Amino acid sequence: MGHPADVRRARVSAPTAFRRRYGASPLHLLLVLVSFALAAYAGLRLFQGDTLGVAVWFVGAALLHDLVLLPLYSVTDRAAQALFTRGAGAGRTAPRVSVNYVRVPAFVSGVLLLVWWPLVLRRVEHYTAATALPADGFLGRWLLITATLFAASAVVLAVRTRRLHRGHRRARSATK
């Protein structure tokens, strides 16, 4: 047996070498492999039914995303960045406000709409017959959730902006 410091160094060097070669911990590799196995299992189970329909749906979703949605939300994000940045030209890199105060509630609202769009847009005739629940309240609820998300984001923005301005005022008064 060696000196305790040598033993400690030997124990640390194996994970460090792995981390240097792989770029992350062994646990990360294990979780990635498990997620790939789970995705492969789900894909095989999915293709056991209507294989052609599932393949067409995946290709259609990829095309819709890449050709329509990606340019749409990229342009929207650029417009929001232009709206929330100072000045023009070279000095445009200093943001007045983080665009994330718009991005986050818009993203959550969009995901909710994506998941519940048949009910939000009243495109499901058999919902009431299948569940015995009315299908007419989803649009109002989605609008209320969206308004609440944007209002909460605005409150957080106002509080943080106020704290920032208060800190700047204190710093200016301390330097005088």
Sequence and secondary structure as in RCSB ss.txt:
>XXXX:A:sequence
MGHPADVRRARVSAPTAFRRRYGASPLHLLLVLVSFALAAYAGLRLFQGDTLGVAVWFVGAALLHDLVLLPLYSV
TDRAAQALFTRGAGAGRTAPRVSVNYVRVPAFVSGVLLLVWWPLVLRRVEHYTAATALPADGFLGRWLLITATLF
AASAVVLAVRTRRLHRGHRRARSATK
>XXXX:A:secstr
   HHHHHHHHHHHHHHHHHHHSS HHHHHHHHHHHHHHHHHHHHHHTS HHHHHHHHHHHHHHIIIIIHHHHHH
HHHHHHHHTB SSGGGGGSBSS THHHHHHHHHHHHHHHHHHHHHTT  SSHHHHHSS SSSHHHHHHHHHHHHH
HHHHHHHHHHHHHHHHHHHHHHHHH 
